[in-house]
Amino acid sequence: MSGSTRIKGVALKLTIGSPGVDYYADVTSCKITHEDADKDTVTFADAAEGAQAAKLTGSGIQSTDTDSLWSYIWDHSGETVAFTHAPHGNAVATAAQPHFVGMVKIGNKPDLGGDAGKTNTFTFDFEWEIDGTVSKDTGAGA
């Protein structure tokens, strides 16, 4: 058996909003993470299903350009919007290079500013809760 195809950090398509805009040029890091759901009261059904909470996390460059990711987050903080995460950077989902889609609640407004320096690029981090589940789109259709 040959090894599995590896995902490398050279391509990304991260579409946010509706209609979706691809912000890959502003993103320096991006992950979908899953962890056990944090509930104050867990029912037996929750325990049997292994309830999980998903997040979209990452980092990006600070830019006050009107079409930047930073500005989109600033203007839409607190809203729930559609997202598509394509870790291979492909425009069309396939079985070998799927897209991961869902709804995400944009968190707090992004950081602004940073350390002094002629060559310093200011960045910000984000961590948003995914509303519902993340679907794996293989392009097969419904």
C-alpha positions as CSV (number, residue, x, y, z in Angstrom):
1,M,0.0,0.0,0.0
2,S,1.3,3.4,-0.9
3,G,1.1,6.3,1.5
4,S,-1.9,8.6,1.7
5,T,-1.9,11.9,-0.1
6,R,-0.9,14.7,2.4
7,I,-2.5,18.0,2.8
8,K,0.2,20.7,2.7
9,G,0.1,24.4,3.8
10,V,0.3,25.8,0.2
11,A,-3.3,25.9,-0.8
12,L,-6.6,27.0,0.9
13,K,-10.0,28.2,-0.1
14,L,-11.8,29.8,2.8
15,T,-15.2,31.2,1.7
16,I,-17.2,33.2,4.2
17,G,-20.7,34.7,3.9
18,S,-23.4,34.6,1.3
19,P,-22.7,35.2,-1.4
20,G,-19.4,33.6,-0.4
21,V,-16.1,35.5,-0.7
22,D,-12.8,33.6,-0.7
23,Y,-10.4,35.2,1.9
24,Y,-7.4,32.8,1.4
25,A,-5.1,35.7,0.6
26,D,-5.7,37.2,4.1
27,V,-5.4,33.9,6.1
28,T,-2.1,32.7,7.6
29,S,-3.6,29.7,9.6
30,C,-7.0,27.9,9.4
31,K,-8.4,24.8,11.2
32,I,-11.7,23.1,11.9
33,T,-11.5,21.6,15.4
34,H,-13.8,19.3,17.3
35,E,-14.0,18.7,21.0
36,D,-16.6,17.3,23.5
37,A,-19.5,19.7,23.8
38,D,-19.5,21.7,27.0
39,K,-22.9,21.3,28.6
40,D,-23.9,22.0,32.2
41,T,-26.3,19.1,32.0
42,V,-25.6,16.0,29.8
43,T,-28.5,13.8,29.1
44,F,-28.1,10.1,28.4
45,A,-28.9,10.8,24.7
46,D,-26.1,13.4,24.7
47,A,-23.7,10.9,26.2
48,A,-24.8,8.1,23.7
49,E,-24.3,10.4,20.7
50,G,-20.9,11.7,22.0
51,A,-22.0,15.3,21.5
52,Q,-19.2,17.4,19.9
53,A,-18.7,21.1,19.5
54,A,-16.8,22.3,16.4
55,K,-14.9,25.5,15.9
56,L,-13.3,27.4,13.0
57,T,-10.0,28.8,14.2
58,G,-7.2,30.6,12.6
59,S,-5.1,33.8,12.0
60,G,-5.0,36.5,9.4
61,I,-3.4,39.7,8.4
62,Q,-4.8,43.0,9.7
63,S,-6.1,45.1,6.8
64,T,-8.7,47.9,6.9
65,D,-9.3,47.5,3.1
66,T,-13.1,47.3,2.6
67,D,-12.8,43.8,1.0
68,S,-10.4,42.3,3.6
69,L,-11.3,39.4,5.9
70,W,-10.4,41.7,8.9
71,S,-13.0,44.3,7.7
72,Y,-15.6,41.5,7.1
73,I,-15.2,40.2,10.6
74,W,-15.3,43.8,12.0
75,D,-18.6,44.5,10.2
76,H,-20.3,41.1,10.8
77,S,-19.2,40.3,14.4
78,G,-22.0,38.3,16.1
79,E,-23.6,37.1,12.9
80,T,-24.0,33.5,11.8
81,V,-22.9,33.0,8.2
82,A,-22.1,30.2,5.8
83,F,-18.5,29.0,5.3
84,T,-16.6,26.6,3.0
85,H,-13.2,25.3,4.0
86,A,-11.3,23.7,1.1
87,P,-7.9,22.6,2.4
88,H,-6.7,21.6,-1.1
89,G,-7.6,25.0,-2.5
90,N,-9.7,23.5,-5.2
91,A,-12.7,25.4,-6.6
92,V,-14.9,22.3,-7.1
93,A,-15.3,19.6,-4.4
94,T,-14.4,16.0,-5.3
95,A,-14.1,12.7,-3.4
96,A,-10.3,13.0,-3.3
97,Q,-10.4,16.8,-2.5
98,P,-13.6,17.5,-0.5
99,H,-14.8,20.8,0.8
100,F,-16.1,21.2,4.4
101,V,-19.2,23.4,4.8
102,G,-21.4,24.7,7.5
103,M,-22.6,27.8,9.4
104,V,-20.3,29.7,11.8
105,K,-21.0,32.4,14.3
106,I,-18.4,35.2,13.9
107,G,-17.0,36.1,17.2
108,N,-15.6,39.3,18.6
109,K,-14.3,42.1,16.5
110,P,-10.7,41.3,15.5
111,D,-7.6,42.8,17.2
112,L,-6.1,46.0,15.8
113,G,-2.5,47.0,16.2
114,G,0.8,45.3,17.1
115,D,4.5,45.8,17.9
116,A,6.5,48.7,16.4
117,G,8.9,47.9,13.5
118,K,9.3,48.9,9.9
119,T,8.7,45.3,8.6
120,N,6.2,44.1,11.2
121,T,2.9,42.9,9.7
122,F,0.0,43.0,12.2
123,T,-2.1,39.8,12.5
124,F,-5.1,38.7,14.5
125,D,-6.5,35.4,15.7
126,F,-10.1,34.1,15.4
127,E,-12.0,31.3,17.1
128,W,-15.6,30.9,16.0
129,E,-18.2,28.4,17.1
130,I,-19.7,26.3,14.3
131,D,-23.5,26.3,14.4
132,G,-24.6,22.6,13.9
133,T,-22.3,20.2,12.2
134,V,-19.7,20.4,9.5
135,S,-20.6,18.6,6.3
136,K,-18.1,16.9,4.0
137,D,-18.9,17.9,0.4
138,T,-17.5,15.4,-2.1
139,G,-19.2,16.9,-5.1
140,A,-21.5,13.9,-5.5
141,G,-24.7,16.0,-5.2
142,A,-27.8,15.1,-3.3
